[in-house]
Amino acid sequence: MKPIKDHVKEHLDILFVGFNPSVRSGETGHHFANPNNRFWKILFEAGLTSRKFTAVEDNQLLELGYGLTNIVARPTKTADEITKEEYQKGRLLLKKKIERYRPKIVCFVGKGVYQEYSGRKQIPWGSQPASVIPGTLDFVAPSSSGLVRMKMEEIVSIYKQLLPLVSSLEKEESRTQ
């Protein structure tokens, strides 16, 4: 199965980073395509999108200032199938993407994604005290997988922190120009 295409461009407000594509995403060529994944619902309920998008509309997030990528490109049934080597390679590639595209916020969709990326173990939800790549803000949100046991309201409340962060970063940016 082929990796799915990233949706990235320079200076995004938010770059969402997942573990890796599901088998369903690999089959369709679209991010968060598994019907049990709640990513699109979470974005809508958190106020990040004006309506609930579908996986086939994933490229339209670029128009909203959002991008999509993964730490590992290979589709699998579960993240447990990802090898240490794939994480090492993915970590380096992701750092290069972030340095190249300079998003304001990098939102890691799952603590495990951020642990693999940053090498840190103790990770709070939300903004991280120090970013891996200077000039971007690292933000950790719960995974949108249907396997996550957190209540939907709890998950959405964490994602709701993103919009005010984007606004505050934009204000800060305009003051320094």
C-alpha angles and dihedrals in degrees: 000000000000123000114254123248119267117234103216140137136164122292099008117176091227132011110197113210122196131185096252138307120289119237087257090054089049090052095048100033092232134114120251092006098148106110089224092058113098099198096115093045091049093052091051096044091047090055094246091121129032092227139013107277122203128229092256088061093054093117090059090070087078088069088058093050095258129122136193132216140137135230088232122032100202115099115233138168091243137009088242088077093065113105127225089245092054090052092049092050092042093050091056093046092048092051089052091050092050092047091048100044099033101207115192092231131020108204113199109208096217136014090246091060090054093045090055092046100043102028088227121134106192105063127166123206115262130015115013120228092236130020123223092225113043114235096036130082117233113217125183120206131173119272113265092221116128087233092070111108098208118111114260091238090056092050093047092049090059093049089048088069090069100074096054089047092054090049094049091048091050091050091048090049093051091049092055095049 
